[in-house]
Amino acid sequence: MKKLVVMACLLLAGAQAVATEKVSFQAKQVAQQQGRARVVVLMDDVGAGAAGTPRNLTIAKEQRLRRQGDAVLGTLPAAGYRLHRRFARVPALVIEADADVLRRLERNVWVRKVDVDRGGTGGAVAADESSVLNRVDLLQGVGLDGTGIKVAVVDTGVDTDHPDLAPRVVAQQCFCSRLSGSGGCCPNGQATQSGAGAAEDDHGHGTNVSGIMVGAGNVAPRGALPAAQLVAIKVMDGGNGFCCTSDVVAALDWIATQHPDTTVVNLSLGTWDLFAGACDASASYLSALKSAVDTLNAQGTVVVASSGNQGDLQRMAAPACLSNVLGVAATWDMTAGSTTFLGCTEASRSPRQPTCFSNRSTTTALFAAGAFVQSAGLNGGLSSYGGTSQAAPMVAACAAALHQAAPLATPYQRMAVMQLSPLRLNDAASGGQYPFLDCLDAAKILDPARFLVRMNGSQPLIPSRPAPTSPAAAIPVLRAPGEGRAPARPGRARVLER
């Protein structure tokens, strides 16, 4: 009997130890040191998995999460917390909580995990040599220019009156908080802003990224999809940083509810924290991110993110480390000599050579060219950037073009065909082998009729349009670009770092 009592006590102690892990040590430490901690409270979505039509399930989920959020907040003393964000389709709350509130959350059966709302920074995009290497420069020649396609860029915003971008912007939104808790970094000085002017860029990073995807080519090199519509969401401040991952979650949640027809979302940003392998459940804010991406995937949207520029060979930043996000690392796009950039020195550079600053891990989806390249800049001008943020929009633009080529393709099929690239990189630094973006090859897999490709009796992966009736001579001859390109001219535009 005594042994049973001892075992019961040990089991009870073990259960209590597990319960204490619900609220992270870091959250408790910050609350103790600073009085309050900004945290992401991940809730259990108890009613998930019910049957019904997609529309009814969506409405039911939003109502259910609203009730669960109200229930959790109803157990907390009003003086002990401040609510920052709620989400329509993500089972999470963002609050500033004191130590007492954290203890109450630890005991709450509706709460799964509580972690500090971590921040991060932007990475940097491509248009000239990079677009040639990634073979997105040829998309318009086969009718893939983004017509009827909507893309979203979650970044520092966009220069809304830039000649290359102004006609493309169809919606603006801002979720840009400050850790101080008062005000925010949106153009109106608040943490949230909607409508015209909400995504005005005060750094330049987002303008550069947007130009790579949809730039008209009037001032800067032409973007991959100059006819696409652009949804611009500002989450980073004038220093190219975001205080809190929950702002990125809010952006994805807003896209899912307000622009569900978005084909691809580009996230040229990443957390300060790096993760080995899939990071889906590493913290509450990561689980909230994955939930938001899951919703977008279910609606037909591909999500692309830059891997980060810390030069880590085994870890990546979030969101790139999520299993349902295409995490993109960068290569050089030119033949050149030694350079020191983003904290590392490269003895020499060549096309498709992995950059020394790129993070990569077992979950890196593919590489794309990303240093150094020109695109749109602030005040209607030019900018030159280098980084994994340059590579990510090339992949995002390709994912959007693939939807135009094969509207019936699922997000997972579009992601898969880009990773089936015949171009493989043997990365000496990490010992890994990675696919390199070849957008034209991916398009041929999904829509062979567009390129007059003989299938030898087999069927294309995705049902496609009938073969064109125009003579073969009218179809552009598409050849892989030569490797002997001249190096980029030094000093053509100022190089901006993260």
Backbone torsions as a table, in degrees:
resi	resn	phi	psi	omega
1	MET	NA	-41.3	-179.7
2	LYS	-62.6	-38.2	179.0
3	LYS	-63.3	-40.2	179.2
4	LEU	-63.3	-40.2	178.9
5	VAL	-64.1	-43.7	179.6
6	VAL	-62.3	-43.8	179.8
7	MET	-62.8	-41.2	179.2
8	ALA	-62.3	-40.0	179.2
9	CYS	-65.5	-41.1	178.8
10	LEU	-64.4	-41.7	178.0
11	LEU	-63.1	-41.2	178.7
12	LEU	-63.7	-42.0	178.4
13	ALA	-63.8	-40.1	178.1
14	GLY	-63.8	-41.1	178.4
15	ALA	-63.2	-39.5	178.7
16	GLN	-66.5	-36.6	179.1
17	ALA	-64.9	-40.8	176.9
18	VAL	-63.1	-40.7	-178.7
19	ALA	-62.4	-37.0	-178.0
20	THR	-66.7	-20.4	179.5
21	GLU	-76.6	-9.4	179.9
22	LYS	-61.5	-39.9	175.3
23	VAL	-103.3	122.2	-173.8
24	SER	-65.4	153.3	177.4
25	PHE	-59.9	-38.5	-179.4
26	GLN	-62.0	-41.3	179.3
27	ALA	-62.1	-44.2	179.2
28	LYS	-64.6	-40.0	-178.6
29	GLN	-64.6	-45.5	179.5
30	VAL	-62.7	-42.7	179.3
31	ALA	-63.0	-37.5	179.4
32	GLN	-69.5	-40.8	-176.1
33	GLN	-79.3	-35.4	-173.6
34	GLN	-113.0	-0.4	179.5
35	GLY	92.7	-39.1	177.6
36	ARG	-145.9	156.1	176.7
37	ALA	-129.2	135.2	173.6
38	ARG	-80.6	120.2	-173.2
39	VAL	-131.0	155.9	170.8
40	VAL	-101.6	120.1	-179.7
41	VAL	-98.9	107.0	179.2
42	LEU	-87.7	125.4	-178.8
43	MET	-101.2	157.1	171.4
44	ASP	-79.0	123.2	176.7
45	ASP	-84.1	84.9	-168.9
46	VAL	-64.7	-35.2	-174.6
47	GLY	-88.8	7.7	-178.0
48	ALA	-65.7	147.1	176.7
49	GLY	97.3	3.1	178.3
50	ALA	-71.5	159.3	-179.9
51	ALA	-89.9	158.7	178.1
52	GLY	149.2	175.2	177.7
53	THR	-71.0	154.8	-180.0
54	PRO	-54.4	-42.5	-179.0
55	ARG	-65.4	-45.4	-179.9
56	ASN	-65.5	-36.9	178.5
57	LEU	-65.9	-39.1	179.0
58	THR	-64.1	-46.0	179.0
59	ILE	-62.3	-44.0	-179.3
60	ALA	-62.9	-39.7	179.9
61	LYS	-64.4	-45.5	180.0
62	GLU	-61.1	-41.8	179.0
63	GLN	-67.1	-40.9	-179.3
64	ARG	-64.0	-45.1	-179.5
65	LEU	-66.8	-34.0	176.1
66	ARG	-63.3	-44.9	179.8
67	ARG	-64.8	-42.8	-179.7
68	GLN	-64.8	-40.0	177.1
69	GLY	-62.9	-43.0	177.5
70	ASP	-61.4	-39.5	-179.0
71	ALA	-64.6	-43.6	179.6
72	VAL	-64.6	-47.7	-178.9
73	LEU	-64.7	-30.7	-179.4
74	GLY	-66.5	-18.0	179.3
75	THR	-90.2	-3.3	-174.2
76	LEU	-103.9	142.7	175.7
77	PRO	-68.0	129.6	-174.8
78	ALA	-56.5	-32.0	-177.0
79	ALA	-78.4	-9.9	-173.8
80	GLY	-98.9	-2.9	-178.3
81	TYR	-149.3	163.8	173.2
82	ARG	-134.2	125.3	-178.6
83	LEU	-81.0	127.2	178.6
84	HIS	-103.5	-47.6	-177.3
85	ARG	-145.8	146.2	166.8
86	ARG	-126.0	159.0	-177.9
87	PHE	-124.6	150.8	-179.2
88	ALA	-73.7	-42.0	-172.5
89	ARG	-127.5	12.7	177.5
90	VAL	-114.6	126.2	-176.4
91	PRO	-77.2	68.5	-177.5
92	ALA	-152.8	157.4	173.6
93	LEU	-127.8	151.8	175.8
94	VAL	-121.1	117.8	-177.2
95	ILE	-137.1	159.1	164.3
96	GLU	-95.7	123.9	-173.0
97	ALA	-128.9	140.9	173.6
98	ASP	-87.0	-179.9	-174.7
99	ALA	-62.5	-37.1	-179.9
100	ASP	-65.2	-42.8	179.3
101	VAL	-63.6	-40.1	177.9
102	LEU	-61.7	-37.9	177.5
103	ARG	-65.3	-38.7	178.5
104	ARG	-67.3	-39.5	178.3
105	LEU	-64.6	-34.1	179.7
106	GLU	-63.0	-30.1	-178.2
107	ARG	-93.6	-7.3	-173.6
108	ASN	-78.4	125.2	-177.0
109	VAL	-69.9	-18.9	179.7
110	TRP	-80.8	-15.4	-173.1
111	VAL	-96.4	131.2	179.4
112	ARG	-97.2	-42.3	-174.2
113	LYS	-159.5	146.0	-179.9
114	VAL	-134.3	123.0	179.8
115	ASP	-137.7	159.7	174.8
116	VAL	-61.2	139.1	179.1
117	ASP	-79.0	93.7	-172.8
118	ARG	-79.5	152.9	-179.9
119	GLY	-108.2	-164.8	-178.9
120	GLY	-177.3	-155.8	-173.8
121	THR	-148.9	169.2	177.0
122	GLY	-83.4	169.0	-179.1
123	GLY	-117.5	-60.7	164.5
124	ALA	155.1	NA	NA
125	VAL	NA	-179.4	-168.6
126	ALA	-137.6	157.1	176.2
127	ALA	-154.8	-32.3	-174.5
128	ASP	-96.0	-100.5	-179.9
129	GLU	-55.9	-36.0	-177.7
130	SER	-64.9	-41.5	-179.4
131	SER	-65.5	-31.4	177.5
132	VAL	-69.2	-47.3	-180.0
133	LEU	-62.4	-38.8	-178.6
134	ASN	-82.4	-4.5	179.3
135	ARG	55.6	43.2	168.0
136	VAL	-100.6	-12.4	179.7
137	ASP	-68.9	-19.6	-177.1
138	LEU	-95.6	-1.2	-174.5
139	LEU	-61.5	-42.2	-176.8
140	GLN	-65.8	-27.0	178.6
141	GLY	-66.7	-17.8	177.0
142	VAL	-114.3	23.5	173.5
143	GLY	82.6	13.0	-180.0
144	LEU	-106.6	86.8	-176.6
145	ASP	-116.7	6.0	179.7
146	GLY	93.2	4.8	179.3
147	THR	-58.9	127.7	-179.9
148	GLY	77.6	6.9	-176.9
149	ILE	-108.4	139.4	176.9
150	LYS	-115.5	128.8	178.2
151	VAL	-122.0	153.5	178.8
152	ALA	-123.3	138.1	176.0
153	VAL	-120.2	117.5	178.7
154	VAL	-102.3	110.0	-167.0
155	ASP	-162.5	-144.1	177.3
156	THR	-86.0	1.7	-176.7
157	GLY	108.0	-157.9	-176.6
158	VAL	-150.6	146.3	173.2
159	ASP	-73.0	96.6	-167.6
160	THR	-67.5	-18.8	178.1
161	ASP	-109.6	18.1	175.6
162	HIS	-66.7	132.9	-177.8
163	PRO	-56.3	-28.9	-179.3
164	ASP	-81.5	-17.5	-170.4
165	LEU	-120.9	-28.5	-174.1
166	ALA	-51.3	-45.9	-178.6
167	PRO	-67.9	-16.4	-174.1
168	ARG	-91.1	-21.4	-174.8
169	VAL	-74.9	120.2	-179.8
170	VAL	-113.6	-13.2	179.6
171	ALA	-160.2	148.5	178.2
172	GLN	-135.8	145.9	178.4
173	GLN	-155.7	154.5	178.1
174	CYS	-137.2	133.5	168.8
175	PHE	-132.6	95.6	-172.8
176	CYS	-141.3	97.6	-175.1
177	SER	-93.6	166.0	169.8
178	ARG	-120.9	143.9	-177.8
179	LEU	-64.0	-22.3	179.9
180	SER	-62.7	-22.8	177.9
181	GLY	92.2	-16.7	-180.0
182	SER	-109.4	129.4	-179.7
183	GLY	69.3	-163.7	-179.5
184	GLY	-167.5	-170.3	-177.1
185	CYS	-110.3	19.6	170.1
186	CYS	-72.2	160.2	-179.5
187	PRO	-54.9	-27.7	179.0
188	ASN	-86.2	4.3	179.7
189	GLY	82.9	2.2	-179.6
190	GLN	-106.1	178.3	-179.4
191	ALA	-86.6	-12.1	179.6
192	THR	-142.0	139.2	176.7
193	GLN	-151.9	142.9	-179.3
194	SER	-125.5	155.4	172.6
195	GLY	88.0	-169.8	-175.8
196	ALA	-55.7	132.1	179.7
197	GLY	87.5	-7.9	-176.0
198	ALA	-68.6	-27.8	-176.1
199	ALA	-111.5	27.4	179.9
200	GLU	-63.8	128.8	-174.1
201	ASP	-80.6	130.0	176.3
202	ASP	-117.7	16.5	177.2
203	HIS	-128.5	-51.0	-179.7
204	GLY	120.6	-22.3	-178.0
205	HIS	-59.7	-49.9	-178.5
206	GLY	-65.6	-34.8	177.1
207	THR	-64.0	-42.1	178.7
208	ASN	-62.8	-46.7	179.5
209	VAL	-61.1	-46.0	-178.4
210	SER	-63.2	-39.1	179.2
211	GLY	-63.2	-33.1	178.4
212	ILE	-64.7	-34.2	-176.1
213	MET	-86.8	-45.0	-169.4
214	VAL	-130.5	8.7	-177.2
215	GLY	-57.8	138.4	-176.1
216	ALA	-77.7	-19.3	179.2
217	GLY	86.4	16.7	177.8
218	ASN	-75.4	-37.3	-177.8
219	VAL	-116.3	-52.9	-179.5
220	ALA	-98.6	169.4	174.1
221	PRO	-53.3	142.9	-175.3
222	ARG	-63.4	141.6	177.1
223	GLY	-76.8	172.4	-176.8
224	ALA	-68.7	-35.2	-173.9
225	LEU	-131.2	73.2	-172.8
226	PRO	-68.4	-9.2	178.5
227	ALA	-103.1	2.3	-178.0
228	ALA	-77.7	156.2	174.4
229	GLN	-88.4	143.0	-176.2
230	LEU	-116.8	124.6	170.2
231	VAL	-102.2	116.2	-175.3
232	ALA	-105.8	125.0	178.8
233	ILE	-125.3	124.2	-179.7
234	LYS	-93.8	122.2	174.3
235	VAL	-126.7	-9.8	-178.4
236	MET	-114.3	151.1	-173.3
237	ASP	-90.4	-171.4	-179.3
238	GLY	-65.5	-12.2	176.1
239	GLY	-98.0	8.6	178.7
240	ASN	65.2	38.9	178.2
241	GLY	-136.5	159.2	174.3
242	PHE	-125.1	135.5	-175.4
243	CYS	-73.0	-28.4	-163.9
244	CYS	-148.0	130.1	179.1
245	THR	-63.5	-25.2	179.7
246	SER	-61.6	-25.7	175.2
247	ASP	-65.7	-37.1	176.9
248	VAL	-68.4	-40.4	175.8
249	VAL	-59.4	-43.8	179.6
250	ALA	-61.2	-39.0	179.2
251	ALA	-63.9	-45.9	180.0
252	LEU	-66.1	-39.3	178.2
253	ASP	-63.5	-40.2	179.1
254	TRP	-66.6	-41.5	177.7
255	ILE	-61.0	-43.6	-178.4
256	ALA	-62.6	-35.9	-176.4
257	THR	-89.9	-36.8	-174.5
258	GLN	-96.6	-26.2	-179.2
259	HIS	-137.9	63.9	-176.9
260	PRO	-67.0	-12.5	178.4
261	ASP	-88.0	9.5	178.1
262	THR	-65.5	130.5	-175.9
263	THR	-82.1	-38.2	-178.0
264	VAL	-150.2	147.2	174.4
265	VAL	-118.5	127.9	176.7
266	ASN	-104.0	129.8	179.4
267	LEU	-122.6	87.0	176.4
268	SER	-87.5	67.2	-177.5
269	LEU	-159.5	165.4	179.1
270	GLY	-164.6	155.2	-179.0
271	THR	-69.7	156.8	171.8
272	TRP	-62.1	-38.1	-179.2
273	ASP	-74.1	140.5	177.6
274	LEU	-113.9	152.2	-172.8
275	PHE	-136.4	139.3	175.9
276	ALA	-89.1	129.4	179.4
277	GLY	71.7	-167.5	179.9
278	ALA	-67.4	131.5	-173.2
279	CYS	-108.6	20.3	-169.6
280	ASP	-51.2	-40.9	-173.4
281	ALA	-117.7	21.0	-176.3
282	SER	-69.4	-27.6	-179.5
283	ALA	-157.6	164.1	-177.5
284	SER	-62.6	-37.9	-178.7
285	TYR	-69.9	-26.6	176.3
286	LEU	-75.4	-38.6	176.1
287	SER	-64.6	-37.0	176.6
288	ALA	-65.9	-40.9	176.0
289	LEU	-59.1	-47.0	-178.9
290	LYS	-63.5	-39.2	177.6
291	SER	-60.0	-41.9	179.1
292	ALA	-65.4	-40.6	178.8
293	VAL	-68.2	-39.4	176.9
294	ASP	-55.2	-44.1	179.9
295	THR	-61.9	-44.6	179.5
296	LEU	-64.7	-43.4	177.9
297	ASN	-57.3	-43.0	-178.9
298	ALA	-64.1	-24.8	179.4
299	GLN	-91.2	-0.7	177.3
300	GLY	101.0	15.2	-175.4
301	THR	-104.3	131.7	172.5
302	VAL	-90.3	138.5	178.2
303	VAL	-115.4	127.2	-177.6
304	VAL	-120.8	141.0	179.8
305	ALA	-142.5	149.8	176.6
306	SER	-77.8	145.5	-174.3
307	SER	-77.3	-20.2	-178.3
308	GLY	107.7	159.3	-170.4
309	ASN	-117.2	29.8	-179.1
310	GLN	-89.5	-0.4	179.0
311	GLY	71.0	22.8	-179.6
312	ASP	-81.8	130.0	-175.9
313	LEU	-92.2	-1.8	-177.6
314	GLN	-131.4	-4.1	-176.0
315	ARG	-139.6	154.6	175.6
316	MET	-129.6	163.9	175.1
317	ALA	-79.5	164.1	170.4
318	ALA	-94.6	143.2	14.3
319	PRO	-86.1	-3.5	-174.2
320	ALA	-59.0	-27.6	-177.3
321	CYS	-81.3	-4.8	177.7
322	LEU	-70.1	144.8	-174.9
323	SER	-68.5	-22.8	-178.0
324	ASN	-105.1	19.3	177.2
325	VAL	-119.5	141.0	174.1
326	LEU	-80.7	104.7	178.1
327	GLY	-86.4	125.5	-170.9
328	VAL	-118.0	129.8	173.8
329	ALA	-105.0	169.1	-170.7
330	ALA	-116.9	149.1	169.7
331	THR	-118.5	167.8	170.5
332	TRP	-74.4	158.7	-178.9
333	ASP	-119.4	12.3	-173.9
334	MET	-149.3	164.3	170.8
335	THR	-93.8	121.2	-176.7
336	ALA	-160.0	174.9	-177.6
337	GLY	-88.1	-157.4	-175.3
338	SER	-66.7	145.4	174.7
339	THR	-151.8	148.9	172.5
340	THR	-114.7	122.5	-174.1
341	PHE	-153.5	138.1	178.2
342	LEU	52.1	40.5	171.4
343	GLY	86.1	6.2	178.5
344	CYS	-141.0	159.4	-178.6
345	THR	-115.3	128.8	177.3
346	GLU	-104.9	125.6	-177.9
347	ALA	-66.2	-36.8	176.6
348	SER	-157.1	164.0	-176.4
349	ARG	-131.1	147.6	175.9
350	SER	-150.4	157.2	-179.8
351	PRO	-56.6	137.0	179.9
352	ARG	67.8	14.3	174.0
353	GLN	-84.8	123.2	178.9
354	PRO	-55.9	134.5	178.9
355	THR	-74.1	147.5	-178.8
356	CYS	-68.0	-21.3	-176.8
357	PHE	-87.9	-10.5	-175.4
358	SER	-71.9	129.9	167.5
359	ASN	-72.9	147.4	170.5
360	ARG	-154.7	157.1	-179.8
361	SER	-155.7	-171.0	179.7
362	THR	-66.3	-17.4	-179.6
363	THR	-101.5	6.8	174.8
364	THR	-64.5	124.9	-175.5
365	ALA	-76.8	-46.3	-178.6
366	LEU	-168.8	167.5	174.6
367	PHE	-104.2	153.7	171.5
368	ALA	-147.1	155.1	-179.4
369	ALA	-65.2	141.0	-175.9
370	GLY	-158.5	16.4	178.9
371	ALA	-157.0	132.7	-15.1
372	PHE	-100.0	150.4	-172.4
373	VAL	-145.6	156.5	179.8
374	GLN	-102.1	148.1	173.3
375	SER	-159.0	-169.7	179.8
376	ALA	-63.7	148.2	178.3
377	GLY	-130.2	174.5	179.7
378	LEU	-61.9	157.8	178.2
379	ASN	58.9	33.7	176.0
380	GLY	73.5	16.6	-173.7
381	GLY	-109.8	-151.7	-178.4
382	LEU	-110.3	158.1	170.6
383	SER	-147.4	156.0	176.6
384	SER	-128.1	126.9	-177.5
385	TYR	-128.2	164.0	171.2
386	GLY	-145.4	139.4	179.1
387	GLY	152.8	176.0	177.4
388	THR	-67.0	-21.8	174.8
389	SER	-67.9	-19.1	174.6
390	GLN	-78.1	-34.5	-178.2
391	ALA	-75.3	-39.1	-174.7
392	ALA	-57.9	-45.9	-178.2
393	PRO	-65.8	-24.5	174.8
394	MET	-64.1	-43.0	178.0
395	VAL	-67.8	-41.4	179.7
396	ALA	-62.8	-43.0	178.9
397	ALA	-63.0	-39.3	178.3
398	CYS	-64.0	-42.8	178.9
399	ALA	-59.6	-37.5	178.0
400	ALA	-69.5	-42.0	178.2
401	ALA	-62.0	-36.3	179.1
402	LEU	-65.7	-32.4	175.9
403	HIS	-68.4	-38.8	176.9
404	GLN	-64.6	-38.5	-179.3
405	ALA	-71.8	-37.2	-175.9
406	ALA	-140.2	81.4	-175.5
407	PRO	-59.1	-22.1	-179.3
408	LEU	-84.4	-7.9	179.8
409	ALA	-68.7	139.1	177.0
410	THR	-79.1	163.0	175.2
411	PRO	-55.5	-38.0	-176.8
412	TYR	-70.4	-34.0	175.9
413	GLN	-68.7	-39.6	177.9
414	ARG	-65.9	-38.5	177.3
415	MET	-66.5	-39.7	-175.8
416	ALA	-67.0	-43.2	-174.7
417	VAL	-68.2	-28.7	175.8
418	MET	-67.7	-31.8	179.2
419	GLN	-82.5	-5.9	175.5
420	LEU	-88.0	11.6	-177.3
421	SER	-52.1	137.0	177.0
422	PRO	-71.2	-13.3	179.5
423	LEU	-87.6	118.4	-177.4
424	ARG	-119.0	138.3	178.9
425	LEU	-105.1	125.9	171.4
426	ASN	-93.7	105.6	-174.2
427	ASP	-87.9	103.9	-177.4
428	ALA	-63.2	-33.4	-176.2
429	ALA	-66.2	-44.8	-176.8
430	SER	-99.1	-15.1	-176.9
431	GLY	80.1	5.3	-178.3
432	GLY	-96.2	166.9	174.1
433	GLN	-121.8	131.7	-174.4
434	TYR	-131.7	148.6	172.1
435	PRO	-73.3	150.1	176.0
436	PHE	-114.3	134.7	-173.9
437	LEU	-57.4	124.5	169.3
438	ASP	-130.8	91.1	-171.2
439	CYS	-65.7	-35.5	-179.3
440	LEU	-65.7	-39.8	177.5
441	ASP	-62.5	-42.0	178.5
442	ALA	-62.7	-40.9	179.4
443	ALA	-64.9	-36.4	179.4
444	LYS	-65.2	-34.6	179.0
445	ILE	-66.3	-42.1	-177.0
446	LEU	-80.5	-31.8	-174.1
447	ASP	-138.2	68.7	-175.4
448	PRO	-63.2	-29.5	-177.8
449	ALA	-61.2	-31.0	-178.9
450	ARG	-63.3	-27.2	-175.8
451	PHE	-109.6	10.2	-178.2
452	LEU	54.9	42.9	-179.9
453	VAL	-88.1	127.2	176.9
454	ARG	-76.5	132.2	-176.7
455	MET	-97.9	-0.8	179.7
456	ASN	55.1	41.3	176.1
457	GLY	87.1	-14.5	179.2
458	SER	-84.1	165.5	-178.9
459	GLN	-99.0	147.8	175.6
460	PRO	-65.1	159.8	-178.6
461	LEU	-59.7	-39.8	-178.2
462	ILE	-120.1	135.4	175.0
463	PRO	-54.2	132.5	-171.8
464	SER	-124.4	176.3	176.3
465	ARG	-70.2	160.4	177.8
466	PRO	-61.1	157.6	178.5
467	ALA	-61.2	141.7	-178.8
468	PRO	-62.3	146.1	-178.3
469	THR	-89.6	-11.4	179.6
470	SER	-68.8	151.9	-179.6
471	PRO	-62.9	155.9	-177.1
472	ALA	-58.5	-30.3	-177.9
473	ALA	-65.0	-20.4	-178.8
474	ALA	-82.9	-12.5	-180.0
475	ILE	-84.0	130.0	-178.5
476	PRO	-58.0	140.0	173.6
477	VAL	-83.7	118.5	-173.1
478	LEU	-108.4	118.5	-179.3
479	ARG	-121.7	147.6	175.2
480	ALA	-64.5	136.5	-179.8
481	PRO	-64.8	147.2	177.8
482	GLY	-69.6	156.4	-178.5
483	GLU	-85.3	-10.9	-173.9
484	GLY	-89.4	39.7	180.0
485	ARG	-71.1	146.7	177.3
486	ALA	-67.1	144.0	177.7
487	PRO	-64.3	154.3	-180.0
488	ALA	-61.0	142.8	179.3
489	ARG	-69.9	127.9	179.1
490	PRO	-66.3	144.4	172.8
491	GLY	79.2	11.8	-178.7
492	ARG	-71.5	-23.3	174.0
493	ALA	-162.1	154.0	-177.0
494	ARG	-67.8	133.7	178.9
495	VAL	-85.4	125.1	-178.7
496	LEU	-107.8	136.2	177.5
497	GLU	-98.5	176.5	-175.6
498	ARG	-59.8	NA	NA
